[in-house]
Amino acid sequence: MKITVEIDCSPVEARNFLGLPDVSELNARLVEEMQARMTANMAMLSPDELMKNGIAFGAGAQEQFSKLMTQAVGLGMGAARPK
């Protein structure tokens, strides 16, 4: 024997019936915060900001990166680790 019960109710009515808390205000605040953070992060991805960040590091960052790659290649070829 197979019995099928179909209940037509809204999510709010289902939450109330099951005794679950109403988290709609919390959800709205989280969505607002996420939107604010995404907007702030999108501003950092503009070409102007990317150029400012790249220029700020200057030659020092390029030298450090070059040393890192040289050490990585040296270790890959069996060279001793620098102390």
C-alpha angles and dihedrals in degrees: 000000000000124000122190121196119191118195120193110202140127122256089252091054091048092051091049092048092050093044095242119153122257106247099172094113092049090048092050091051092048091051091050091050092048091050091050092050093047091051091050092048092047089056089056091055094060114118091244093056093045091053092048091052093047094048093045091065091051125170094332091068091047091052092048091049091049091051091048092052092045091053092046092052091046092052091047090056093050100262119153118263115258115246 
